C-alpha cells in the first residue's frame, strides 16, 4: 500500500505565477521492505522525477515506511 499526497506551492511574480515547490508526503506499507531499501527507492524516484525536471521546481519528499 502506498499513499501519496502532493501539495503545490505557487507564487505570483509580477503578473505571472510560478510553482517553486512541491511537497510529497508518502506513506507506504510494503511487506518485507527494509527502511534502507525503501528510502533508497523513494529518493531515486524523487531525483529521477520527470515532472520536477519539466517544471524546474524543487520537490521536497517526506517518506515513511509503516509496519
N, CA, C, O and CB atoms as a CASP TS submission, in Angstrom:
PFRMAT TS
TARGET T0000
AUTHOR 0000-0000-0000
METHOD Language model
MODEL 1
PARENT N/A
ATOM      1  N   UNK     1       0.845  -1.167   0.000  1.00  0.00           N
ATOM      2  CA  UNK     1       0.000   0.000   0.000  1.00  0.00           C
ATOM      3  C   UNK     1       0.896   1.238   0.000  1.00  0.00           C
ATOM      4  O   UNK     1       1.791   1.352   0.838  1.00  0.00           O
ATOM      5  CB  UNK     1      -0.965  -0.006   1.219  1.00  0.00           C
ATOM      6  N   UNK     2       0.669   2.148  -0.916  1.00  0.00           N
ATOM      7  CA  UNK     2       1.398   3.410  -0.966  1.00  0.00           C
ATOM      8  C   UNK     2       0.383   4.539  -1.071  1.00  0.00           C
ATOM      9  O   UNK     2      -0.474   4.543  -1.955  1.00  0.00           O
ATOM     10  CB  UNK     2       2.406   3.443  -2.164  1.00  0.00           C
ATOM     11  N   UNK     3       0.493   5.495  -0.156  1.00  0.00           N
ATOM     12  CA  UNK     3      -0.408   6.646  -0.128  1.00  0.00           C
ATOM     13  C   UNK     3       0.444   7.902  -0.266  1.00  0.00           C
ATOM     14  O   UNK     3       1.320   8.153   0.562  1.00  0.00           O
ATOM     15  CB  UNK     3      -1.269   6.678   1.193  1.00  0.00           C
ATOM     16  N   UNK     4       0.191   8.691  -1.306  1.00  0.00           N
ATOM     17  CA  UNK     4       0.977   9.899  -1.563  1.00  0.00           C
ATOM     18  C   UNK     4       0.061  11.108  -1.654  1.00  0.00           C
ATOM     19  O   UNK     4      -0.968  11.081  -2.328  1.00  0.00           O
ATOM     20  CB  UNK     4       1.802   9.752  -2.858  1.00  0.00           C
ATOM     21  N   UNK     5       0.456  12.165  -0.966  1.00  0.00           N
ATOM     22  CA  UNK     5      -0.238  13.448  -1.053  1.00  0.00           C
ATOM     23  C   UNK     5       0.759  14.478  -1.565  1.00  0.00           C
ATOM     24  O   UNK     5       1.891  14.547  -1.086  1.00  0.00           O
ATOM     25  CB  UNK     5      -0.840  13.877   0.334  1.00  0.00           C
ATOM     26  N   UNK     6       0.336  15.275  -2.535  1.00  0.00           N
ATOM     27  CA  UNK     6       1.195  16.315  -3.091  1.00  0.00           C
ATOM     28  C   UNK     6       0.567  17.672  -2.812  1.00  0.00           C
ATOM     29  O   UNK     6      -0.611  17.895  -3.092  1.00  0.00           O
ATOM     30  CB  UNK     6       1.414  16.109  -4.619  1.00  0.00           C
ATOM     31  N   UNK     7       1.368  18.575  -2.256  1.00  0.00           N
ATOM     32  CA  UNK     7       0.936  19.949  -2.025  1.00  0.00           C
ATOM     33  C   UNK     7       1.787  20.858  -2.900  1.00  0.00           C
ATOM     34  O   UNK     7       3.013  20.856  -2.795  1.00  0.00           O
ATOM     35  CB  UNK     7       1.052  20.344  -0.511  1.00  0.00           C
ATOM     36  N   UNK     8       1.146  21.624  -3.750  1.00  0.00           N
ATOM     37  CA  UNK     8       1.834  22.526  -4.675  1.00  0.00           C
ATOM     38  C   UNK     8       1.786  23.934  -4.101  1.00  0.00           C
ATOM     39  O   UNK     8       0.719  24.421  -3.726  1.00  0.00           O
ATOM     40  CB  UNK     8       1.191  22.481  -6.100  1.00  0.00           C
ATOM     41  N   UNK     9       2.932  24.583  -4.033  1.00  0.00           N
ATOM     42  CA  UNK     9       3.009  25.986  -3.617  1.00  0.00           C
ATOM     43  C   UNK     9       3.177  26.836  -4.864  1.00  0.00           C
ATOM     44  O   UNK     9       4.032  26.551  -5.703  1.00  0.00           O
ATOM     45  CB  UNK     9       4.186  26.227  -2.607  1.00  0.00           C
ATOM     46  N   UNK    10       2.372  27.873  -4.988  1.00  0.00           N
ATOM     47  CA  UNK    10       2.503  28.781  -6.125  1.00  0.00           C
ATOM     48  C   UNK    10       2.783  30.193  -5.616  1.00  0.00           C
ATOM     49  O   UNK    10       2.372  30.575  -4.520  1.00  0.00           O
ATOM     50  CB  UNK    10       1.221  28.758  -7.006  1.00  0.00           C
ATOM     51  N   UNK    11       3.488  30.948  -6.440  1.00  0.00           N
ATOM     52  CA  UNK    11       3.838  32.334  -6.098  1.00  0.00           C
ATOM     53  C   UNK    11       3.554  33.224  -7.293  1.00  0.00           C
ATOM     54  O   UNK    11       3.739  32.826  -8.443  1.00  0.00           O
ATOM     55  CB  UNK    11       5.333  32.452  -5.668  1.00  0.00           C
ATOM     56  N   UNK    12       3.111  34.410  -7.008  1.00  0.00           N
ATOM     57  CA  UNK    12       2.930  35.395  -8.068  1.00  0.00           C
ATOM     58  C   UNK    12       4.206  36.209  -8.168  1.00  0.00           C
ATOM     59  O   UNK    12       4.672  36.785  -7.185  1.00  0.00           O
ATOM     60  CB  UNK    12       1.692  36.312  -7.798  1.00  0.00           C
ATOM     61  N   UNK    13       4.757  36.247  -9.355  1.00  0.00           N
ATOM     62  CA  UNK    13       5.967  37.027  -9.624  1.00  0.00           C
ATOM     63  C   UNK    13       5.623  38.013 -10.735  1.00  0.00           C
ATOM     64  O   UNK    13       5.547  37.648 -11.908  1.00  0.00           O
ATOM     65  CB  UNK    13       7.191  36.100 -10.027  1.00  0.00           C
ATOM     66  N   UNK    14       5.419  39.251 -10.348  1.00  0.00           N
ATOM     67  CA  UNK    14       4.959  40.240 -11.317  1.00  0.00           C
ATOM     68  C   UNK    14       3.540  39.917 -11.727  1.00  0.00           C
ATOM     69  O   UNK    14       2.656  39.824 -10.875  1.00  0.00           O
ATOM     70  CB  UNK    14       5.885  40.285 -12.551  1.00  0.00           C
ATOM     71  N   UNK    15       3.305  39.743 -13.022  1.00  0.00           N
ATOM     72  CA  UNK    15       1.963  39.406 -13.493  1.00  0.00           C
ATOM     73  C   UNK    15       1.805  37.917 -13.815  1.00  0.00           C
ATOM     74  O   UNK    15       0.820  37.516 -14.435  1.00  0.00           O
ATOM     75  CB  UNK    15       1.632  40.227 -14.718  1.00  0.00           C
ATOM     76  N   UNK    16       2.777  37.098 -13.392  1.00  0.00           N
ATOM     77  CA  UNK    16       2.747  35.663 -13.670  1.00  0.00           C
ATOM     78  C   UNK    16       2.837  34.860 -12.377  1.00  0.00           C
ATOM     79  O   UNK    16       3.289  35.353 -11.344  1.00  0.00           O
ATOM     80  CB  UNK    16       3.893  35.274 -14.615  1.00  0.00           C
ATOM     81  N   UNK    17       2.398  33.626 -12.465  1.00  0.00           N
ATOM     82  CA  UNK    17       2.510  32.703 -11.339  1.00  0.00           C
ATOM     83  C   UNK    17       3.565  31.651 -11.646  1.00  0.00           C
ATOM     84  O   UNK    17       3.778  31.287 -12.802  1.00  0.00           O
ATOM     85  CB  UNK    17       1.148  32.034 -11.032  1.00  0.00           C
ATOM     86  N   UNK    18       4.225  31.168 -10.594  1.00  0.00           N
ATOM     87  CA  UNK    18       5.188  30.083 -10.749  1.00  0.00           C
ATOM     88  C   UNK    18       4.941  29.054  -9.645  1.00  0.00           C
ATOM     89  O   UNK    18       4.266  29.332  -8.654  1.00  0.00           O
ATOM     90  CB  UNK    18       6.659  30.620 -10.700  1.00  0.00           C
ATOM     91  N   UNK    19       5.497  27.878  -9.838  1.00  0.00           N
ATOM     92  CA  UNK    19       5.412  26.814  -8.839  1.00  0.00           C
ATOM     93  C   UNK    19       6.840  26.518  -8.394  1.00  0.00           C
ATOM     94  O   UNK    19       7.528  25.707  -9.016  1.00  0.00           O
ATOM     95  CB  UNK    19       4.694  25.515  -9.412  1.00  0.00           C
ATOM     96  N   UNK    20       7.292  27.169  -7.321  1.00  0.00           N
ATOM     97  CA  UNK    20       8.676  26.981  -6.886  1.00  0.00           C
ATOM     98  C   UNK    20       8.902  25.696  -6.090  1.00  0.00           C
ATOM     99  O   UNK    20      10.036  25.247  -5.928  1.00  0.00           O
ATOM    100  CB  UNK    20       9.102  28.153  -6.058  1.00  0.00           C
ATOM    101  N   UNK    21       7.802  25.108  -5.594  1.00  0.00           N
ATOM    102  CA  UNK    21       7.988  23.980  -4.686  1.00  0.00           C
ATOM    103  C   UNK    21       6.781  23.048  -4.717  1.00  0.00           C
ATOM    104  O   UNK    21       5.635  23.475  -4.851  1.00  0.00           O
ATOM    105  CB  UNK    21       8.232  24.477  -3.260  1.00  0.00           C
ATOM    106  N   UNK    22       7.083  21.772  -4.590  1.00  0.00           N
ATOM    107  CA  UNK    22       6.071  20.731  -4.487  1.00  0.00           C
ATOM    108  C   UNK    22       6.462  19.833  -3.323  1.00  0.00           C
ATOM    109  O   UNK    22       7.596  19.358  -3.257  1.00  0.00           O
ATOM    110  CB  UNK    22       5.938  19.914  -5.825  1.00  0.00           C
ATOM    111  N   UNK    23       5.531  19.599  -2.406  1.00  0.00           N
ATOM    112  CA  UNK    23       5.817  18.750  -1.235  1.00  0.00           C
ATOM    113  C   UNK    23       5.082  17.423  -1.377  1.00  0.00           C
ATOM    114  O   UNK    23       3.870  17.385  -1.589  1.00  0.00           O
ATOM    115  CB  UNK    23       5.401  19.462   0.092  1.00  0.00           C
ATOM    116  N   UNK    24       5.840  16.340  -1.255  1.00  0.00           N
ATOM    117  CA  UNK    24       5.270  14.999  -1.325  1.00  0.00           C
ATOM    118  C   UNK    24       5.315  14.347   0.044  1.00  0.00           C
ATOM    119  O   UNK    24       6.372  14.264   0.671  1.00  0.00           O
ATOM    120  CB  UNK    24       6.018  14.137  -2.356  1.00  0.00           C
ATOM    121  N   UNK    25       4.169  13.890   0.498  1.00  0.00           N
ATOM    122  CA  UNK    25       4.066  13.118   1.732  1.00  0.00           C
ATOM    123  C   UNK    25       3.736  11.698   1.300  1.00  0.00           C
ATOM    124  O   UNK    25       2.663  11.443   0.753  1.00  0.00           O
ATOM    125  CB  UNK    25       2.970  13.712   2.730  1.00  0.00           C
ATOM    126  N   UNK    26       4.649  10.786   1.545  1.00  0.00           N
ATOM    127  CA  UNK    26       4.494   9.410   1.106  1.00  0.00           C
ATOM    128  C   UNK    26       4.486   8.490   2.306  1.00  0.00           C
ATOM    129  O   UNK    26       5.404   8.515   3.126  1.00  0.00           O
ATOM    130  CB  UNK    26       5.608   9.015   0.131  1.00  0.00           C
ATOM    131  N   UNK    27       3.435   7.669   2.410  1.00  0.00           N
ATOM    132  CA  UNK    27       3.347   6.661   3.468  1.00  0.00           C
ATOM    133  C   UNK    27       3.146   5.317   2.780  1.00  0.00           C
ATOM    134  O   UNK    27       2.272   5.168   1.925  1.00  0.00           O
ATOM    135  CB  UNK    27       2.174   6.975   4.490  1.00  0.00           C
ATOM    136  N   UNK    28       3.963   4.343   3.163  1.00  0.00           N
ATOM    137  CA  UNK    28       3.887   3.051   2.497  1.00  0.00           C
ATOM    138  C   UNK    28       3.938   1.907   3.500  1.00  0.00           C
ATOM    139  O   UNK    28       4.633   1.967   4.514  1.00  0.00           O
ATOM    140  CB  UNK    28       5.015   2.910   1.487  1.00  0.00           C
ATOM    141  N   UNK    29       3.186   0.875   3.184  1.00  0.00           N
ATOM    142  CA  UNK    29       3.268  -0.390   3.897  1.00  0.00           C
ATOM    143  C   UNK    29       3.671  -1.421   2.849  1.00  0.00           C
ATOM    144  O   UNK    29       2.896  -1.744   1.949  1.00  0.00           O
ATOM    145  CB  UNK    29       1.896  -0.769   4.619  1.00  0.00           C
ATOM    146  N   UNK    30       4.890  -1.931   2.977  1.00  0.00           N
ATOM    147  CA  UNK    30       5.432  -2.862   1.993  1.00  0.00           C
ATOM    148  C   UNK    30       5.970  -4.075   2.750  1.00  0.00           C
ATOM    149  O   UNK    30       6.956  -3.965   3.478  1.00  0.00           O
ATOM    150  CB  UNK    30       6.555  -2.188   1.118  1.00  0.00           C
ATOM    151  N   UNK    31       5.331  -5.220   2.582  1.00  0.00           N
ATOM    152  CA  UNK    31       5.793  -6.407   3.298  1.00  0.00           C
ATOM    153  C   UNK    31       7.264  -6.713   3.004  1.00  0.00           C
ATOM    154  O   UNK    31       7.695  -6.688   1.851  1.00  0.00           O
ATOM    155  CB  UNK    31       4.929  -7.608   2.930  1.00  0.00           C
ATOM    156  N   UNK    32       8.013  -6.996   4.044  1.00  0.00           N
ATOM    157  CA  UNK    32       9.419  -7.409   3.967  1.00  0.00           C
ATOM    158  C   UNK    32      10.368  -6.317   3.466  1.00  0.00           C
ATOM    159  O   UNK    32      11.528  -6.607   3.172  1.00  0.00           O
ATOM    160  CB  UNK    32       9.534  -8.600   3.072  1.00  0.00           C
ATOM    161  N   UNK    33       9.903  -5.077   3.363  1.00  0.00           N
ATOM    162  CA  UNK    33      10.780  -3.985   2.927  1.00  0.00           C
ATOM    163  C   UNK    33      11.592  -3.489   4.125  1.00  0.00           C
ATOM    164  O   UNK    33      11.084  -3.404   5.243  1.00  0.00           O
ATOM    165  CB  UNK    33       9.952  -2.816   2.295  1.00  0.00           C
ATOM    166  N   UNK    34      12.845  -3.166   3.874  1.00  0.00           N
ATOM    167  CA  UNK    34      13.655  -2.541   4.917  1.00  0.00           C
ATOM    168  C   UNK    34      13.576  -1.038   4.748  1.00  0.00           C
ATOM    169  O   UNK    34      13.346  -0.537   3.648  1.00  0.00           O
ATOM    170  CB  UNK    34      15.133  -3.030   4.862  1.00  0.00           C
ATOM    171  N   UNK    35      13.768  -0.325   5.839  1.00  0.00           N
ATOM    172  CA  UNK    35      13.741   1.139   5.776  1.00  0.00           C
ATOM    173  C   UNK    35      14.818   1.657   4.815  1.00  0.00           C
ATOM    174  O   UNK    35      14.581   2.603   4.064  1.00  0.00           O
ATOM    175  CB  UNK    35      13.945   1.746   7.187  1.00  0.00           C
ATOM    176  N   UNK    36      15.995   1.034   4.842  1.00  0.00           N
ATOM    177  CA  UNK    36      17.098   1.467   3.973  1.00  0.00           C
ATOM    178  C   UNK    36      16.731   1.339   2.490  1.00  0.00           C
ATOM    179  O   UNK    36      16.928   2.278   1.718  1.00  0.00           O
ATOM    180  CB  UNK    36      18.362   0.641   4.272  1.00  0.00           C
ATOM    181  N   UNK    37      16.201   0.185   2.095  1.00  0.00           N
ATOM    182  CA  UNK    37      15.835  -0.005   0.692  1.00  0.00           C
ATOM    183  C   UNK    37      14.662   0.887   0.289  1.00  0.00           C
ATOM    184  O   UNK    37      14.620   1.403  -0.828  1.00  0.00           O
ATOM    185  CB  UNK    37      15.486  -1.470   0.433  1.00  0.00           C
ATOM    186  N   UNK    38      13.708   1.065   1.208  1.00  0.00           N
ATOM    187  CA  UNK    38      12.567   1.937   0.934  1.00  0.00           C
ATOM    188  C   UNK    38      13.026   3.371   0.703  1.00  0.00           C
ATOM    189  O   UNK    38      12.621   4.003  -0.273  1.00  0.00           O
ATOM    190  CB  UNK    38      11.559   1.884   2.090  1.00  0.00           C
ATOM    191  N   UNK    39      13.869   3.890   1.595  1.00  0.00           N
ATOM    192  CA  UNK    39      14.347   5.266   1.451  1.00  0.00           C
ATOM    193  C   UNK    39      15.177   5.432   0.186  1.00  0.00           C
ATOM    194  O   UNK    39      15.076   6.456  -0.490  1.00  0.00           O
ATOM    195  CB  UNK    39      15.172   5.676   2.673  1.00  0.00           C
ATOM    196  N   UNK    40      15.994   4.438  -0.143  1.00  0.00           N
ATOM    197  CA  UNK    40      16.794   4.488  -1.363  1.00  0.00           C
ATOM    198  C   UNK    40      15.875   4.559  -2.595  1.00  0.00           C
ATOM    199  O   UNK    40      16.117   5.364  -3.496  1.00  0.00           O
ATOM    200  CB  UNK    40      17.731   3.251  -1.450  1.00  0.00           C
ATOM    201  N   UNK    41      14.842   3.737  -2.641  1.00  0.00           N
ATOM    202  CA  UNK    41      13.905   3.733  -3.769  1.00  0.00           C
ATOM    203  C   UNK    41      13.123   5.042  -3.849  1.00  0.00           C
ATOM    204  O   UNK    41      12.924   5.577  -4.939  1.00  0.00           O
ATOM    205  CB  UNK    41      12.936   2.553  -3.650  1.00  0.00           C
ATOM    206  N   UNK    42      12.679   5.560  -2.707  1.00  0.00           N
ATOM    207  CA  UNK    42      11.913   6.811  -2.687  1.00  0.00           C
ATOM    208  C   UNK    42      12.759   7.978  -3.181  1.00  0.00           C
ATOM    209  O   UNK    42      12.280   8.798  -3.964  1.00  0.00           O
ATOM    210  CB  UNK    42      11.394   7.102  -1.270  1.00  0.00           C
ATOM    211  N   UNK    43      13.993   8.063  -2.743  1.00  0.00           N
ATOM    212  CA  UNK    43      14.857   9.168  -3.165  1.00  0.00           C
ATOM    213  C   UNK    43      15.314   9.012  -4.618  1.00  0.00           C
ATOM    214  O   UNK    43      15.549  10.011  -5.298  1.00  0.00           O
ATOM    215  CB  UNK    43      16.075   9.261  -2.246  1.00  0.00           C
ATOM    216  N   UNK    44      15.440   7.790  -5.097  1.00  0.00           N
ATOM    217  CA  UNK    44      15.760   7.579  -6.512  1.00  0.00           C
ATOM    218  C   UNK    44      14.594   8.041  -7.391  1.00  0.00           C
ATOM    219  O   UNK    44      14.801   8.641  -8.446  1.00  0.00           O
ATOM    220  CB  UNK    44      16.084   6.084  -6.784  1.00  0.00           C
ATOM    221  N   UNK    45      13.376   7.758  -6.948  1.00  0.00           N
ATOM    222  CA  UNK    45      12.195   8.205  -7.689  1.00  0.00           C
ATOM    223  C   UNK    45      12.117   9.731  -7.699  1.00  0.00           C
ATOM    224  O   UNK    45      11.784  10.335  -8.719  1.00  0.00           O
ATOM    225  CB  UNK    45      10.909   7.608  -7.075  1.00  0.00           C
ATOM    226  N   UNK    46      12.423  10.343  -6.568  1.00  0.00           N
ATOM    227  CA  UNK    46      12.400  11.812  -6.488  1.00  0.00           C
ATOM    228  C   UNK    46      13.445  12.437  -7.394  1.00  0.00           C
ATOM    229  O   UNK    46      13.140  13.379  -8.125  1.00  0.00           O
ATOM    230  CB  UNK    46      12.626  12.272  -5.051  1.00  0.00           C
ATOM    231  N   UNK    47      14.667  11.934  -7.360  1.00  0.00           N
ATOM    232  CA  UNK    47      15.739  12.539  -8.158  1.00  0.00           C
ATOM    233  C   UNK    47      15.548  12.304  -9.649  1.00  0.00           C
ATOM    234  O   UNK    47      16.058  13.075 -10.461  1.00  0.00           O
ATOM    235  CB  UNK    47      17.088  11.990  -7.725  1.00  0.00           C
ATOM    236  N   UNK    48      14.823  11.256 -10.024  1.00  0.00           N
ATOM    237  CA  UNK    48      14.582  10.983 -11.439  1.00  0.00           C
ATOM    238  C   UNK    48      13.229  11.476 -11.922  1.00  0.00           C
ATOM    239  O   UNK    48      12.802  11.130 -13.024  1.00  0.00           O
ATOM    240  CB  UNK    48      14.693   9.515 -11.696  1.00  0.00           C
ATOM    241  N   UNK    49      12.552  12.278 -11.115  1.00  0.00           N
ATOM    242  CA  UNK    49      11.197  12.728 -11.435  1.00  0.00           C
ATOM    243  C   UNK    49      11.164  13.617 -12.687  1.00  0.00           C
ATOM    244  O   UNK    49      11.758  14.696 -12.688  1.00  0.00           O
ATOM    245  CB  UNK    49      10.608  13.486 -10.247  1.00  0.00           C
ATOM    246  N   UNK    50      10.480  13.178 -13.750  1.00  0.00           N
ATOM    247  CA  UNK    50      10.420  13.994 -14.963  1.00  0.00           C
ATOM    248  C   UNK    50       9.598  15.266 -14.780  1.00  0.00           C
ATOM    249  O   UNK    50       9.808  16.243 -15.500  1.00  0.00           O
ATOM    250  CB  UNK    50       9.843  13.183 -16.097  1.00  0.00           C
ATOM    251  N   UNK    51       8.668  15.269 -13.830  1.00  0.00           N
ATOM    252  CA  UNK    51       7.853  16.469 -13.602  1.00  0.00           C
ATOM    253  C   UNK    51       8.708  17.596 -13.051  1.00  0.00           C
ATOM    254  O   UNK    51       8.597  18.734 -13.507  1.00  0.00           O
ATOM    255  CB  UNK    51       6.693  16.165 -12.637  1.00  0.00           C
ATOM    256  N   UNK    52       9.568  17.295 -12.067  1.00  0.00           N
ATOM    257  CA  UNK    52      10.403  18.352 -11.497  1.00  0.00           C
ATOM    258  C   UNK    52      11.378  18.890 -12.541  1.00  0.00           C
ATOM    259  O   UNK    52      11.690  20.081 -12.543  1.00  0.00           O
ATOM    260  CB  UNK    52      11.172  17.830 -10.271  1.00  0.00           C
ATOM    261  N   UNK    53      11.855  18.027 -13.420  1.00  0.00           N
ATOM    262  CA  UNK    53      12.762  18.480 -14.483  1.00  0.00           C
ATOM    263  C   UNK    53      12.017  19.348 -15.497  1.00  0.00           C
ATOM    264  O   UNK    53      12.553  20.342 -15.986  1.00  0.00           O
ATOM    265  CB  UNK    53      13.411  17.270 -15.194  1.00  0.00           C
ATOM    266  N   UNK    54      10.786  18.968 -15.806  1.00  0.00           N
ATOM    267  CA  UNK    54       9.989  19.720 -16.771  1.00  0.00           C
ATOM    268  C   UNK    54       9.660  21.117 -16.267  1.00  0.00           C
ATOM    269  O   UNK    54       9.785  22.100 -16.997  1.00  0.00           O
ATOM    270  CB  UNK    54       8.708  18.972 -17.088  1.00  0.00           C
ATOM    271  N   UNK    55       9.235  21.194 -15.003  1.00  0.00           N
ATOM    272  CA  UNK    55       8.787  22.467 -14.453  1.00  0.00           C
ATOM    273  C   UNK    55       9.861  23.213 -13.682  1.00  0.00           C
ATOM    274  O   UNK    55       9.604  24.319 -13.206  1.00  0.00           O
ATOM    275  CB  UNK    55       7.618  22.241 -13.567  1.00  0.00           C
ATOM    276  N   UNK    56      11.042  22.657 -13.542  1.00  0.00           N
ATOM    277  CA  UNK    56      12.129  23.291 -12.793  1.00  0.00           C
ATOM    278  C   UNK    56      11.668  23.699 -11.400  1.00  0.00           C
ATOM    279  O   UNK    56      11.859  24.838 -10.974  1.00  0.00           O
ATOM    280  CB  UNK    56      12.660  24.516 -13.549  1.00  0.00           C
ATOM    281  N   UNK    57      11.069  22.765 -10.712  1.00  0.00           N
ATOM    282  CA  UNK    57      10.571  23.036  -9.366  1.00  0.00           C
ATOM    283  C   UNK    57      11.304  22.162  -8.355  1.00  0.00           C
ATOM    284  O   UNK    57      11.792  21.083  -8.690  1.00  0.00           O
ATOM    285  CB  UNK    57       9.046  22.794  -9.286  1.00  0.00           C
ATOM    286  N   UNK    58      11.373  22.628  -7.146  1.00  0.00           N
ATOM    287  CA  UNK    58      12.002  21.895  -6.055  1.00  0.00           C
ATOM    288  C   UNK    58      10.977  20.935  -5.463  1.00  0.00           C
ATOM    289  O   UNK    58       9.875  21.350  -5.102  1.00  0.00           O
ATOM    290  CB  UNK    58      12.556  22.866  -4.965  1.00  0.00           C
ATOM    291  N   UNK    59      11.329  19.658  -5.362  1.00  0.00           N
ATOM    292  CA  UNK    59      10.437  18.690  -4.757  1.00  0.00           C
ATOM    293  C   UNK    59      10.990  18.296  -3.401  1.00  0.00           C
ATOM    294  O   UNK    59      12.141  17.876  -3.283  1.00  0.00           O
ATOM    295  CB  UNK    59      10.259  17.452  -5.664  1.00  0.00           C
ATOM    296  N   UNK    60      10.162  18.437  -2.384  1.00  0.00           N
ATOM    297  CA  UNK    60      10.529  18.064  -1.016  1.00  0.00           C
ATOM    298  C   UNK    60       9.797  16.767  -0.698  1.00  0.00           C
ATOM    299  O   UNK    60       8.573  16.701  -0.805  1.00  0.00           O
ATOM    300  CB  UNK    60      10.168  19.205   0.025  1.00  0.00           C
ATOM    301  N   UNK    61      10.531  15.750  -0.313  1.00  0.00           N
ATOM    302  CA  UNK    61       9.955  14.432  -0.061  1.00  0.00           C
ATOM    303  C   UNK    61      10.044  14.065   1.408  1.00  0.00           C
ATOM    304  O   UNK    61      11.101  14.174   2.030  1.00  0.00           O
ATOM    305  CB  UNK    61      10.654  13.376  -0.903  1.00  0.00           C
ATOM    306  N   UNK    62       8.914  13.628   1.953  1.00  0.00           N
ATOM    307  CA  UNK    62       8.882  13.076   3.316  1.00  0.00           C
ATOM    308  C   UNK    62       8.307  11.682   3.166  1.00  0.00           C
ATOM    309  O   UNK    62       7.102  11.531   2.966  1.00  0.00           O
ATOM    310  CB  UNK    62       8.019  13.977   4.331  1.00  0.00           C
ATOM    311  N   UNK    63       9.148  10.656   3.257  1.00  0.00           N
ATOM    312  CA  UNK    63       8.725   9.280   3.037  1.00  0.00           C
ATOM    313  C   UNK    63       8.770   8.501   4.338  1.00  0.00           C
ATOM    314  O   UNK    63       9.759   8.558   5.069  1.00  0.00           O
ATOM    315  CB  UNK    63       9.603   8.604   1.981  1.00  0.00           C
ATOM    316  N   UNK    64       7.696   7.771   4.629  1.00  0.00           N
ATOM    317  CA  UNK    64       7.581   6.995   5.858  1.00  0.00           C
ATOM    318  C   UNK    64       7.187   5.567   5.503  1.00  0.00           C
ATOM    319  O   UNK    64       6.185   5.340   4.825  1.00  0.00           O
ATOM    320  CB  UNK    64       6.547   7.631   6.830  1.00  0.00           C
ATOM    321  N   UNK    65       7.982   4.611   5.965  1.00  0.00           N
ATOM    322  CA  UNK    65       7.650   3.211   5.819  1.00  0.00           C
ATOM    323  C   UNK    65       6.970   2.762   7.099  1.00  0.00           C
ATOM    324  O   UNK    65       7.573   2.772   8.172  1.00  0.00           O
ATOM    325  CB  UNK    65       8.912   2.353   5.512  1.00  0.00           C
ATOM    326  N   UNK    66       5.718   2.370   6.979  1.00  0.00           N
ATOM    327  CA  UNK    66       4.956   1.942   8.159  1.00  0.00           C
ATOM    328  C   UNK    66       4.944   0.426   8.226  1.00  0.00           C
ATOM    329  O   UNK    66       4.952  -0.250   7.197  1.00  0.00           O
ATOM    330  CB  UNK    66       3.504   2.497   8.123  1.00  0.00           C
ATOM    331  N   UNK    67       4.925  -0.090   9.405  1.00  0.00           N
ATOM    332  CA  UNK    67       4.894  -1.549   9.598  1.00  0.00           C
ATOM    333  C   UNK    67       3.486  -2.038   9.783  1.00  0.00           C
ATOM    334  O   UNK    67       3.266  -3.236   9.959  1.00  0.00           O
ATOM    335  CB  UNK    67       5.740  -1.959  10.796  1.00  0.00           C
TER
END
